[in-house]
């Protein structure tokens, strides 16, 4: 009994943790990590849903603005966002629209995977730094007549089955599959 230390009350001091204590801590850490991962996933999916609703409303406003002001507008999509542009027939260039404030360029979450299809073909969304050589790639045109470039925009979260598809047809109808816009109801979206 010389190797064991005893206190004045006769109890033995422990030098470490028991196997049961370690297992309980590991189980608790596993539960906390699971909850954290689920929370982060929901936050990203909720943010994507919010961004898609906003994009649908901006697209509708852009379409209406083109008709009301009798001008050609475009939504220019990039790898991580979009901006609204107006065609200037005198200068034969596209000019960024900054008024009203909701037409300012919008950066989306960098983790989103954005794919634009026009006529069933994938369109490049790579940025072109030279405004003189603007090829029109990545643009959805909206005309004063109410027509628009038919398109399909798919935005998804990587490593997930969460994705939304925004479509626009030649006559200017815009909709997102399985998602209602703000202030709309299911009957309006089906028309």
KEVEXLO-360050 format. One line per field, with one value per residue: x, y, z of N, C-alpha, C in turn; residue number from 1; chain; residue in three letters. Coordinates in nm, 2 decimals. Layout:
# residues N
npx X/...;
npy Y/...;
npz Z/...;
capx X/...;
capy Y/...;
capz Z/...;
cpx X/...;
cpy Y/...;
cpz Z/...;
pos NUM/...;
unit A/...;
code ALA/...;
//
This chain:
# residues 191
npx 0.08/0.21/0.24/0.01/-0.16/-0.33/-0.59/-0.67/-0.92/-0.93/-0.99/-0.90/-0.69/-0.75/-0.57/-0.65/-0.91/-1.20/-1.30/-1.57/-1.64/-1.50/-1.63/-1.89/-1.84/-1.75/-1.99/-2.16/-2.02/-2.05/-2.33/-2.36/-2.21/-2.35/-2.60/-2.50/-2.40/-2.64/-2.78/-2.62/-2.65/-2.93/-2.93/-2.79/-2.95/-3.19/-3.10/-3.03/-3.29/-3.41/-3.25/-3.32/-3.59/-3.57/-3.43/-3.62/-3.81/-3.67/-3.61/-3.87/-3.94/-3.75/-3.83/-4.09/-4.00/-3.86/-4.07/-4.24/-4.07/-4.00/-3.75/-3.46/-3.35/-3.13/-3.05/-2.76/-2.58/-2.33/-2.05/-2.08/-2.30/-2.53/-2.63/-2.81/-2.86/-2.87/-2.95/-2.77/-2.86/-2.74/-2.46/-2.42/-2.37/-2.38/-2.50/-2.46/-2.73/-2.82/-3.01/-3.35/-3.23/-3.26/-3.18/-2.91/-2.59/-2.57/-2.41/-2.39/-2.38/-2.06/-2.04/-2.25/-2.36/-2.39/-2.58/-2.65/-2.88/-2.96/-3.17/-3.14/-2.87/-2.57/-2.45/-2.16/-2.05/-1.83/-1.64/-1.60/-1.36/-1.33/-1.53/-1.59/-1.57/-1.80/-1.97/-2.22/-2.27/-2.42/-2.63/-2.97/-3.21/-3.45/-3.72/-3.88/-4.12/-4.22/-4.13/-3.88/-3.55/-3.57/-3.49/-3.31/-3.23/-3.02/-2.96/-2.76/-2.67/-2.35/-2.26/-2.51/-2.86/-3.02/-3.16/-3.26/-3.47/-3.50/-3.71/-3.77/-3.99/-4.04/-4.25/-4.23/-4.30/-4.21/-4.09/-4.03/-3.95/-4.15/-4.15/-4.28/-4.31/-4.26/-4.56/-4.72/-4.95/-5.04/-5.22/-5.17/-4.91/-4.94/-5.07;
npy -0.12/0.11/0.25/0.37/0.67/0.83/1.02/1.23/1.14/0.88/0.82/0.74/0.92/1.00/0.97/1.01/0.99/0.79/0.52/0.52/0.79/0.92/0.81/0.91/1.19/1.19/1.10/1.31/1.52/1.43/1.45/1.73/1.82/1.70/1.85/2.10/2.07/2.02/2.26/2.45/2.36/2.40/2.68/2.76/2.66/2.79/3.05/3.03/2.99/3.24/3.41/3.33/3.39/3.67/3.72/3.64/3.84/4.07/4.01/4.02/4.29/4.41/4.33/4.45/4.72/4.75/4.74/4.96/5.19/5.17/5.05/4.86/4.62/4.42/4.13/4.05/3.77/3.64/3.44/3.45/3.61/3.88/4.15/4.44/4.58/4.84/4.90/5.13/5.30/5.50/5.51/5.24/5.05/4.86/4.97/4.99/4.96/5.16/5.28/5.24/5.16/4.88/4.77/4.76/4.59/4.25/4.04/3.69/3.41/3.26/2.99/2.89/2.71/2.82/2.80/2.88/2.84/2.88/2.84/2.56/2.52/2.55/2.85/3.06/3.20/3.35/3.64/3.93/4.16/4.38/4.62/4.70/4.48/4.33/4.04/3.97/3.74/3.54/3.70/3.79/3.91/4.17/4.31/4.61/4.55/4.35/4.10/3.85/3.70/3.36/3.15/2.94/2.92/2.77/2.73/2.60/2.43/2.31/1.96/1.87/1.81/2.02/2.26/2.53/2.63/2.88/3.00/3.16/3.26/3.33/3.51/3.65/3.53/3.45/3.22/3.01/2.68/2.50/2.70/2.98/3.32/3.63/3.77/3.64/3.39/3.04/3.01/3.23/3.17/2.95/3.04;
npz 0.00/-0.02/-0.26/-0.33/-0.29/-0.02/0.11/0.39/0.46/0.37/0.10/-0.23/-0.46/-0.80/-1.11/-1.37/-1.63/-1.64/-1.85/-1.91/-1.86/-2.06/-2.29/-2.26/-2.29/-2.56/-2.69/-2.63/-2.76/-3.03/-3.06/-3.04/-3.26/-3.47/-3.46/-3.51/-3.78/-3.91/-3.86/-4.00/-4.26/-4.31/-4.28/-4.51/-4.72/-4.67/-4.71/-4.99/-5.09/-5.02/-5.17/-5.43/-5.44/-5.42/-5.66/-5.85/-5.81/-5.88/-6.15/-6.25/-6.20/-6.36/-6.61/-6.62/-6.60/-6.84/-7.03/-6.94/-6.96/-7.22/-7.32/-7.38/-7.16/-6.96/-6.77/-6.64/-6.59/-6.37/-6.26/-5.98/-5.92/-6.02/-6.24/-6.35/-6.67/-6.91/-7.25/-7.45/-7.72/-7.87/-7.80/-7.85/-7.65/-7.34/-7.04/-6.69/-6.47/-6.20/-6.05/-5.95/-5.61/-5.57/-5.81/-5.81/-5.86/-5.76/-5.54/-5.50/-5.28/-5.27/-5.27/-5.42/-5.71/-6.03/-6.32/-6.65/-6.90/-7.24/-7.51/-7.47/-7.44/-7.25/-7.11/-7.10/-6.80/-6.74/-6.64/-6.83/-6.87/-7.04/-7.15/-7.41/-7.56/-7.51/-7.53/-7.49/-7.36/-7.11/-7.07/-7.01/-7.22/-7.21/-7.36/-7.48/-7.60/-7.44/-7.47/-7.40/-7.37/-7.39/-7.12/-6.88/-6.55/-6.32/-5.99/-5.74/-5.44/-5.36/-5.34/-5.25/-5.28/-5.32/-5.51/-5.73/-6.00/-6.22/-6.46/-6.78/-7.03/-7.39/-7.40/-7.16/-6.92/-6.60/-6.36/-6.07/-6.01/-5.78/-5.58/-5.43/-5.50/-5.32/-5.19/-5.38/-5.49/-5.51/-5.72/-5.89/-5.97/-6.14/-6.36;
capx 0.00/0.30/0.23/-0.12/-0.17/-0.46/-0.62/-0.70/-1.05/-0.92/-1.02/-0.79/-0.69/-0.74/-0.48/-0.70/-1.05/-1.24/-1.34/-1.71/-1.64/-1.45/-1.73/-2.00/-1.80/-1.75/-2.13/-2.21/-1.96/-2.11/-2.46/-2.35/-2.16/-2.46/-2.69/-2.43/-2.40/-2.78/-2.81/-2.55/-2.71/-3.05/-2.91/-2.75/-3.07/-3.28/-3.04/-3.05/-3.43/-3.43/-3.19/-3.40/-3.72/-3.53/-3.39/-3.74/-3.88/-3.58/-3.64/-4.01/-3.93/-3.67/-3.92/-4.18/-3.93/-3.83/-4.20/-4.29/-3.98/-3.97/-3.61/-3.41/-3.28/-3.08/-3.00/-2.63/-2.54/-2.19/-2.03/-2.12/-2.40/-2.60/-2.65/-2.90/-2.79/-2.96/-2.88/-2.77/-2.85/-2.65/-2.32/-2.42/-2.31/-2.46/-2.47/-2.51/-2.85/-2.80/-3.13/-3.35/-3.12/-3.27/-3.12/-2.76/-2.54/-2.59/-2.32/-2.45/-2.29/-1.96/-2.06/-2.36/-2.32/-2.49/-2.57/-2.75/-2.91/-3.04/-3.19/-3.09/-2.72/-2.51/-2.39/-2.05/-2.07/-1.71/-1.64/-1.52/-1.32/-1.33/-1.67/-1.60/-1.59/-1.90/-2.03/-2.36/-2.28/-2.47/-2.74/-3.11/-3.26/-3.59/-3.75/-3.99/-4.24/-4.26/-4.06/-3.75/-3.47/-3.60/-3.37/-3.33/-3.12/-3.02/-2.87/-2.77/-2.57/-2.27/-2.27/-2.64/-2.96/-3.09/-3.14/-3.38/-3.47/-3.58/-3.73/-3.84/-4.02/-4.04/-4.36/-4.20/-4.34/-4.10/-4.13/-3.93/-4.02/-4.17/-4.12/-4.36/-4.25/-4.33/-4.68/-4.79/-5.02/-5.02/-5.30/-5.10/-4.79/-4.98/-5.12;
capy 0.00/0.23/0.32/0.45/0.79/0.84/1.15/1.21/1.07/0.75/0.80/0.73/1.02/0.95/1.04/1.03/0.98/0.65/0.49/0.57/0.94/0.95/0.77/1.01/1.31/1.17/1.10/1.45/1.60/1.38/1.51/1.87/1.83/1.67/1.96/2.21/2.05/2.03/2.40/2.51/2.32/2.47/2.82/2.78/2.63/2.91/3.17/3.01/3.01/3.38/3.47/3.30/3.48/3.81/3.72/3.63/3.97/4.16/3.98/4.07/4.43/4.45/4.31/4.56/4.85/4.76/4.77/5.09/5.29/5.15/5.04/4.72/4.59/4.28/4.08/3.99/3.68/3.61/3.32/3.47/3.72/3.93/4.29/4.49/4.67/4.90/4.92/5.27/5.28/5.60/5.46/5.10/4.98/4.82/5.06/4.94/5.04/5.17/5.35/5.25/5.09/4.74/4.73/4.75/4.46/4.16/3.92/3.58/3.33/3.20/2.84/2.85/2.67/2.88/2.75/2.95/2.77/2.95/2.74/2.43/2.52/2.61/2.98/3.09/3.31/3.41/3.78/4.00/4.29/4.48/4.65/4.72/4.35/4.26/3.95/3.94/3.61/3.55/3.81/3.76/4.04/4.21/4.41/4.70/4.48/4.25/3.97/3.83/3.59/3.24/3.10/2.86/2.95/2.67/2.76/2.49/2.41/2.20/1.85/1.87/1.80/2.14/2.35/2.59/2.65/3.00/2.99/3.27/3.22/3.44/3.61/3.72/3.47/3.41/3.13/2.92/2.55/2.47/2.81/3.10/3.45/3.71/3.84/3.57/3.27/2.93/3.03/3.32/3.11/2.85/3.11;
capz 0.00/-0.02/-0.39/-0.34/-0.20/0.04/0.17/0.53/0.47/0.33/-0.03/-0.32/-0.56/-0.93/-1.19/-1.50/-1.65/-1.66/-1.99/-1.91/-1.87/-2.20/-2.38/-2.24/-2.35/-2.70/-2.73/-2.62/-2.87/-3.15/-3.07/-3.07/-3.40/-3.56/-3.45/-3.58/-3.92/-3.96/-3.86/-4.11/-4.39/-4.32/-4.30/-4.65/-4.80/-4.65/-4.78/-5.13/-5.12/-5.01/-5.29/-5.55/-5.43/-5.46/-5.80/-5.93/-5.81/-5.96/-6.29/-6.28/-6.20/-6.47/-6.72/-6.62/-6.63/-6.99/-7.10/-6.91/-7.01/-7.36/-7.34/-7.37/-7.04/-6.95/-6.65/-6.67/-6.48/-6.36/-6.18/-5.84/-5.90/-6.14/-6.25/-6.44/-6.76/-7.01/-7.38/-7.49/-7.87/-7.93/-7.79/-7.88/-7.54/-7.23/-6.93/-6.57/-6.41/-6.05/-5.99/-5.81/-5.54/-5.58/-5.93/-5.79/-5.88/-5.64/-5.53/-5.43/-5.20/-5.36/-5.28/-5.51/-5.84/-6.11/-6.46/-6.73/-7.03/-7.34/-7.62/-7.43/-7.44/-7.14/-7.15/-7.02/-6.71/-6.70/-6.65/-6.94/-6.82/-7.14/-7.18/-7.55/-7.62/-7.44/-7.63/-7.45/-7.30/-6.98/-7.05/-7.05/-7.27/-7.19/-7.46/-7.46/-7.64/-7.34/-7.50/-7.34/-7.42/-7.31/-7.04/-6.76/-6.46/-6.22/-5.88/-5.65/-5.33/-5.40/-5.25/-5.20/-5.39/-5.31/-5.63/-5.78/-6.15/-6.26/-6.61/-6.84/-7.17/-7.49/-7.37/-7.04/-6.80/-6.51/-6.25/-6.01/-5.98/-5.64/-5.49/-5.45/-5.48/-5.22/-5.23/-5.48/-5.44/-5.60/-5.84/-5.98/-6.03/-6.23/-6.48;
cpx 0.08/0.28/0.11/-0.12/-0.32/-0.47/-0.65/-0.83/-1.05/-0.95/-0.90/-0.80/-0.67/-0.65/-0.53/-0.85/-1.08/-1.29/-1.49/-1.72/-1.60/-1.56/-1.85/-1.96/-1.80/-1.90/-2.19/-2.15/-2.02/-2.25/-2.45/-2.30/-2.27/-2.56/-2.63/-2.43/-2.54/-2.82/-2.75/-2.61/-2.84/-3.03/-2.87/-2.87/-3.17/-3.23/-3.05/-3.20/-3.46/-3.37/-3.27/-3.53/-3.68/-3.50/-3.52/-3.81/-3.80/-3.61/-3.77/-4.01/-3.85/-3.75/-4.02/-4.12/-3.90/-3.96/-4.24/-4.21/-3.94/-3.82/-3.57/-3.32/-3.23/-3.04/-2.87/-2.58/-2.39/-2.17/-2.08/-2.22/-2.47/-2.61/-2.75/-2.83/-2.90/-2.88/-2.89/-2.75/-2.76/-2.50/-2.31/-2.34/-2.41/-2.41/-2.53/-2.63/-2.82/-2.91/-3.26/-3.25/-3.13/-3.21/-2.96/-2.71/-2.55/-2.49/-2.39/-2.34/-2.19/-1.98/-2.17/-2.30/-2.43/-2.47/-2.69/-2.76/-3.00/-3.04/-3.13/-2.94/-2.67/-2.43/-2.27/-2.08/-1.94/-1.71/-1.55/-1.49/-1.32/-1.48/-1.69/-1.62/-1.69/-1.98/-2.17/-2.38/-2.33/-2.58/-2.88/-3.17/-3.41/-3.62/-3.87/-4.12/-4.30/-4.20/-3.93/-3.68/-3.52/-3.48/-3.41/-3.21/-3.13/-2.92/-2.88/-2.66/-2.49/-2.28/-2.41/-2.74/-3.05/-3.06/-3.27/-3.36/-3.56/-3.59/-3.80/-3.87/-4.02/-4.14/-4.34/-4.25/-4.22/-4.16/-4.01/-4.01/-4.03/-4.13/-4.21/-4.29/-4.32/-4.45/-4.76/-4.86/-5.00/-5.10/-5.23/-4.98/-4.82/-5.04/-5.02;
cpy 0.13/0.31/0.40/0.56/0.79/0.97/1.12/1.14/0.93/0.72/0.81/0.85/0.95/1.03/1.06/1.01/0.83/0.64/0.54/0.72/0.98/0.92/0.87/1.14/1.30/1.16/1.24/1.54/1.56/1.44/1.66/1.90/1.80/1.79/2.08/2.19/2.06/2.18/2.47/2.48/2.39/2.62/2.84/2.76/2.74/3.03/3.15/3.04/3.16/3.45/3.45/3.38/3.62/3.82/3.72/3.77/4.07/4.14/4.03/4.22/4.48/4.44/4.42/4.70/4.86/4.80/4.92/5.20/5.27/5.14/4.89/4.71/4.45/4.25/4.00/3.90/3.65/3.48/3.33/3.58/3.76/4.09/4.33/4.59/4.72/4.93/5.07/5.26/5.39/5.55/5.31/5.02/4.95/4.90/5.00/5.03/5.04/5.24/5.27/5.15/4.94/4.69/4.73/4.61/4.38/4.05/3.81/3.50/3.26/3.05/2.80/2.81/2.73/2.83/2.82/2.87/2.86/2.86/2.60/2.42/2.60/2.74/3.01/3.21/3.38/3.56/3.83/4.14/4.40/4.51/4.67/4.59/4.26/4.17/3.93/3.81/3.62/3.65/3.75/3.90/4.05/4.33/4.50/4.64/4.38/4.12/3.97/3.71/3.47/3.19/3.01/2.88/2.85/2.71/2.65/2.50/2.29/2.08/1.83/1.85/1.92/2.23/2.41/2.63/2.77/2.99/3.12/3.23/3.35/3.55/3.68/3.66/3.41/3.33/3.05/2.79/2.54/2.58/2.93/3.22/3.53/3.77/3.76/3.45/3.16/2.95/3.12/3.26/3.01/2.91/3.13;
cpz 0.00/-0.15/-0.40/-0.24/-0.14/0.11/0.32/0.56/0.43/0.18/-0.12/-0.42/-0.70/-1.02/-1.33/-1.51/-1.67/-1.80/-2.00/-1.93/-2.01/-2.30/-2.37/-2.31/-2.50/-2.76/-2.73/-2.74/-3.01/-3.17/-3.11/-3.21/-3.50/-3.57/-3.53/-3.73/-3.98/-3.96/-3.97/-4.24/-4.41/-4.35/-4.45/-4.74/-4.79/-4.72/-4.93/-5.17/-5.12/-5.13/-5.42/-5.55/-5.47/-5.60/-5.89/-5.93/-5.89/-6.10/-6.33/-6.29/-6.32/-6.60/-6.74/-6.65/-6.78/-7.07/-7.07/-6.97/-7.16/-7.39/-7.33/-7.25/-7.04/-6.81/-6.69/-6.56/-6.49/-6.28/-6.03/-5.82/-6.03/-6.13/-6.35/-6.54/-6.86/-7.14/-7.42/-7.65/-7.93/-7.92/-7.82/-7.77/-7.43/-7.11/-6.80/-6.52/-6.26/-5.98/-6.04/-5.74/-5.56/-5.71/-5.93/-5.81/-5.74/-5.65/-5.45/-5.36/-5.30/-5.37/-5.38/-5.65/-5.93/-6.26/-6.53/-6.86/-7.11/-7.46/-7.59/-7.41/-7.32/-7.19/-7.05/-6.93/-6.67/-6.73/-6.77/-6.89/-6.91/-7.19/-7.33/-7.62/-7.55/-7.54/-7.60/-7.38/-7.15/-6.96/-7.09/-7.09/-7.24/-7.27/-7.42/-7.50/-7.54/-7.36/-7.42/-7.40/-7.33/-7.25/-6.93/-6.68/-6.35/-6.12/-5.78/-5.54/-5.37/-5.29/-5.18/-5.32/-5.39/-5.43/-5.67/-5.93/-6.18/-6.41/-6.66/-6.99/-7.26/-7.45/-7.23/-6.91/-6.72/-6.39/-6.20/-5.97/-5.83/-5.54/-5.53/-5.42/-5.37/-5.27/-5.34/-5.41/-5.54/-5.73/-5.94/-6.05/-6.14/-6.36/-6.58;
pos 1/2/3/4/5/6/7/8/9/10/11/12/13/14/15/16/17/18/19/20/21/22/23/24/25/26/27/28/29/30/31/32/33/34/35/36/37/38/39/40/41/42/43/44/45/46/47/48/49/50/51/52/53/54/55/56/57/58/59/60/61/62/63/64/65/66/67/68/69/70/71/72/73/74/75/76/77/78/79/80/81/82/83/84/85/86/87/88/89/90/91/92/93/94/95/96/97/98/99/100/101/102/103/104/105/106/107/108/109/110/111/112/113/114/115/116/117/118/119/120/121/122/123/124/125/126/127/128/129/130/131/132/133/134/135/136/137/138/139/140/141/142/143/144/145/146/147/148/149/150/151/152/153/154/155/156/157/158/159/160/161/162/163/164/165/166/167/168/169/170/171/172/173/174/175/176/177/178/179/180/181/182/183/184/185/186/187/188/189/190/191;
unit A/A/A/A/A/A/A/A/A/A/A/A/A/A/A/A/A/A/A/A/A/A/A/A/A/A/A/A/A/A/A/A/A/A/A/A/A/A/A/A/A/A/A/A/A/A/A/A/A/A/A/A/A/A/A/A/A/A/A/A/A/A/A/A/A/A/A/A/A/A/A/A/A/A/A/A/A/A/A/A/A/A/A/A/A/A/A/A/A/A/A/A/A/A/A/A/A/A/A/A/A/A/A/A/A/A/A/A/A/A/A/A/A/A/A/A/A/A/A/A/A/A/A/A/A/A/A/A/A/A/A/A/A/A/A/A/A/A/A/A/A/A/A/A/A/A/A/A/A/A/A/A/A/A/A/A/A/A/A/A/A/A/A/A/A/A/A/A/A/A/A/A/A/A/A/A/A/A/A/A/A/A/A/A/A/A/A/A/A/A/A;
code UNK/UNK/UNK/UNK/UNK/UNK/UNK/UNK/UNK/UNK/UNK/UNK/UNK/UNK/UNK/UNK/UNK/UNK/UNK/UNK/UNK/UNK/UNK/UNK/UNK/UNK/UNK/UNK/UNK/UNK/UNK/UNK/UNK/UNK/UNK/UNK/UNK/UNK/UNK/UNK/UNK/UNK/UNK/UNK/UNK/UNK/UNK/UNK/UNK/UNK/UNK/UNK/UNK/UNK/UNK/UNK/UNK/UNK/UNK/UNK/UNK/UNK/UNK/UNK/UNK/UNK/UNK/UNK/UNK/UNK/UNK/UNK/UNK/UNK/UNK/UNK/UNK/UNK/UNK/UNK/UNK/UNK/UNK/UNK/UNK/UNK/UNK/UNK/UNK/UNK/UNK/UNK/UNK/UNK/UNK/UNK/UNK/UNK/UNK/UNK/UNK/UNK/UNK/UNK/UNK/UNK/UNK/UNK/UNK/UNK/UNK/UNK/UNK/UNK/UNK/UNK/UNK/UNK/UNK/UNK/UNK/UNK/UNK/UNK/UNK/UNK/UNK/UNK/UNK/UNK/UNK/UNK/UNK/UNK/UNK/UNK/UNK/UNK/UNK/UNK/UNK/UNK/UNK/UNK/UNK/UNK/UNK/UNK/UNK/UNK/UNK/UNK/UNK/UNK/UNK/UNK/UNK/UNK/UNK/UNK/UNK/UNK/UNK/UNK/UNK/UNK/UNK/UNK/UNK/UNK/UNK/UNK/UNK/UNK/UNK/UNK/UNK/UNK/UNK/UNK/UNK/UNK/UNK/UNK/UNK/UNK/UNK/UNK/UNK/UNK/UNK;
//
